[in-house]
Amino acid sequence: MYSYFNGKVTYINSDSVVIDVNGIGYKIFVPNPFSYEVGNTYQIFVYNHIREEEYSLYGFKTIEEKDLFMRLLNVKGMGPKVASGIFATGSIKGIVDAIDKENILYLKKFPKIGEKLARQIILDLKGKLSAETTNLEVLSDMDELISVLENLGYKTAEIKKIIPNIDASKTLEEQVKEALKLLLR
């Protein structure tokens, strides 16, 4: 199982990107391929979708997007292509708010989500994501800090524990220093 890839984007398709990792090109289906640029290096968090005749990788720019994607896959009738499409135009906060407020119209704006699937998403996930929303908001505001700490070798689980204690109004350098103090305790 792969968790993420660090590599250079070498090709962009209408529904995927190809990322070169040590000379091997991985085709990864992403919600918005045109948000990537050929030649730039990215860290893409991946989900391995394995079925009888299919092996696909679905990628996300943040671990929070991947986590919400995984929750959406547990919804009856939701496949990875439909779940991935939600992230093309929706934010994590917007999606979670729509589920908690039973906003069927918001959910129906996503490709291949009709009335029935929107109601199923609400039925399966309402109330289960709201406790995580605050944490997701804080994490999405701290993406750069998380990336720096991961590059220093810290695990995502360790980082998530200390992020709520970091002052978001400080500069990145100050945030890194504060985070390192908390991680070294």
C-alpha positions in Angstrom: 0.0 0.0 0.0 1.2 3.5 -0.9 0.5 6.4 1.4 1.9 9.3 -0.7 4.3 10.1 -3.5 6.9 12.8 -3.7 7.8 13.5 -7.3 7.7 15.6 -10.4 4.6 15.9 -12.5 5.5 14.9 -16.0 2.1 14.8 -17.7 -1.4 16.1 -17.1 -4.5 14.4 -18.4 -8.1 15.5 -18.1 -8.7 13.4 -15.0 -5.2 12.5 -13.8 -1.5 13.4 -13.6 1.6 11.3 -14.1 4.2 11.8 -11.4 7.8 10.6 -11.8 9.2 9.0 -8.6 12.8 7.9 -9.1 12.3 7.1 -12.8 8.9 5.4 -12.4 5.8 7.2 -13.7 2.6 6.7 -11.6 -0.7 7.7 -13.1 -2.8 9.2 -10.3 -6.4 10.2 -10.7 -6.8 13.6 -9.0 -9.9 15.9 -8.5 -8.4 18.9 -10.4 -5.4 17.9 -12.5 -5.0 21.4 -13.9 -4.1 22.7 -10.4 -0.7 20.9 -11.0 2.1 22.1 -13.3 4.3 20.0 -15.4 7.9 20.1 -14.1 6.9 21.0 -10.5 7.5 18.6 -7.6 4.5 17.7 -5.4 3.6 15.5 -2.5 0.4 13.6 -3.4 -1.4 11.5 -0.8 -2.9 8.5 -2.5 -5.6 5.9 -2.1 -5.0 2.5 -3.7 -8.2 1.3 -5.4 -7.9 -2.5 -6.1 -10.6 -4.5 -7.7 -10.6 -7.7 -9.7 -9.6 -6.1 -13.0 -8.6 -2.7 -11.8 -5.7 -1.1 -9.9 -6.0 2.7 -9.7 -4.4 5.4 -7.6 -6.5 8.4 -6.4 -4.5 11.4 -5.2 -5.0 14.4 -3.0 -3.0 17.5 -2.1 -3.6 17.1 1.7 -4.0 14.3 4.1 -7.3 15.9 5.2 -8.8 15.6 1.7 -7.7 11.9 1.6 -9.3 11.3 5.0 -12.6 12.8 4.0 -12.4 10.9 0.7 -12.0 7.6 2.7 -15.1 8.5 4.8 -17.1 9.2 1.6 -16.1 5.8 0.2 -18.0 4.2 3.1 -21.3 5.7 1.9 -23.5 3.1 0.2 -23.4 3.6 -3.6 -20.3 5.9 -3.6 -17.4 4.9 -5.7 -13.9 6.4 -5.9 -14.5 8.4 -9.1 -17.6 10.1 -7.7 -16.0 10.7 -4.3 -12.9 12.2 -6.0 -15.1 14.5 -8.1 -16.5 16.1 -5.0 -13.1 17.7 -4.3 -12.8 19.3 -7.7 -15.1 22.1 -6.8 -15.8 21.6 -3.1 -13.8 22.5 0.0 -13.5 20.2 3.0 -15.3 22.7 5.2 -18.1 23.3 2.6 -18.6 19.5 2.2 -18.8 18.9 5.9 -21.1 21.8 6.5 -23.4 20.6 3.7 -23.6 17.2 5.3 -24.2 18.5 8.8 -26.8 21.0 7.7 -28.5 18.5 5.3 -27.9 20.8 2.3 -29.0 18.4 -0.5 -28.7 21.2 -3.1 -25.0 21.8 -2.3 -24.3 18.1 -2.6 -26.2 17.7 -5.9 -24.0 20.3 -7.6 -21.2 17.7 -7.8 -21.0 15.4 -10.8 -22.9 12.2 -10.7 -24.6 13.0 -7.3 -28.3 13.0 -7.5 -31.0 13.4 -4.9 -30.8 9.7 -3.8 -27.0 9.7 -3.3 -27.0 13.1 -1.6 -29.6 11.8 0.9 -27.5 8.7 1.5 -24.3 10.8 2.1 -26.2 12.8 4.7 -27.7 9.6 6.3 -24.4 7.9 6.5 -22.1 10.8 7.6 -24.2 13.4 9.4 -22.8 14.1 12.8 -19.8 11.9 12.3 -17.7 14.6 10.7 -18.7 17.7 12.7 -16.3 16.8 15.6 -13.5 16.7 13.1 -14.4 19.9 11.3 -12.6 22.2 13.6 -9.5 20.0 13.4 -9.7 19.9 9.6 -10.0 23.7 9.4 -7.0 24.2 11.6 -5.0 21.6 9.7 -5.9 23.1 6.3 -4.7 26.5 7.5 -1.4 24.9 8.6 -0.7 22.9 5.4 2.7 24.6 5.0 3.8 24.0 8.6 2.7 20.3 8.3 4.7 19.9 5.1 7.8 21.4 6.7 7.5 19.1 9.8 6.9 16.0 7.6 10.0 16.9 5.6 11.9 17.0 8.9 10.8 13.4 9.4 7.9 13.7 11.9 4.9 11.5 11.4 1.5 12.9 10.4 -0.1 11.5 13.6 2.4 13.3 15.8 2.0 16.5 13.9 -1.9 16.4 14.1 -1.7 16.1 17.9 0.3 19.4 18.3 -1.2 21.5 15.5 -4.2 22.8 17.6 -1.6 24.2 20.1 0.2 26.3 17.4 -0.6 30.0 17.0 -1.8 30.4 13.4 -1.1 34.2 13.5 2.6 33.7 13.8 5.1 33.5 10.9 6.0 30.1 9.5 9.4 30.3 11.1 7.9 31.0 14.5 5.3 28.2 14.0 8.1 25.7 13.2 10.0 26.7 16.3 6.9 26.4 18.5 6.0 23.0 16.9 9.5 21.6 17.4 9.4 22.5 21.1 6.1 20.6 21.4 7.3 17.6 19.4 10.5 17.3 21.5 8.6 17.1 24.8 
